[in-house]
């Protein structure tokens, strides 16, 4: 058990170090040597968990959508809003997420590494499908199409926020994005009940941290 726990800690340390390097330098400029230095592990320990730099990048991408802040709500549309607002809150503060954005934007590398964006589109499409079945969205809404439209807008919001304000206004911009998109898809009786305030992500995170672990991620 102790060996297993050490292995988990080592893997997390390597991923955290890789994410920090990828976020700062991008995938192409990152080196295994610098990741090893930051993680403070041996080369053998790193390669025990990850076969290559590409495998490390894929490991970072797999961590982009974590379930601990996906809390069940009365409205599925609110769950979708919460997911986006939580990400907007966390992204500027967590190298693991920043690394995912940078890797995803590295278009030549995407052929090998993949991207965090398809996972986000699948999450959106799935939640919107559930919301449509519950009558929360208008009949004309096609979940897969709306997911792609939102994804493109969300990527743009990220890059504009990064360029214009160093991510400091990402929550405000994400709130505005939801504010513009939701009236086009939400049922009239549902729209006024949705909370899209810029501080929504911070409040959801605080709520999630106070809930029993067994309930976290148990969206229904």
Buried (B, 14 or more C-beta within 10 A) or exposed (E): EEEEEEEEEBBBBBBBBBBBBBBBBBBEEBEBEBBBEBBEBEEEBBEBBBEEBBEBBBBBBBBBBBEEBBBEBEBBBBBBBBBBBBBBBBBBEBBBBBBBBBBBBBEEBBEEBBBBBEBBBEBBBBBBBBBBEBEBBBEEBBBBEBBBBBBEBBBEBBEEBBEEEEBEBBBBBBBBBBEEBBEEBBBEEBBEEBBBBBEBBBBBBEEBEEEEEEEBBEBE
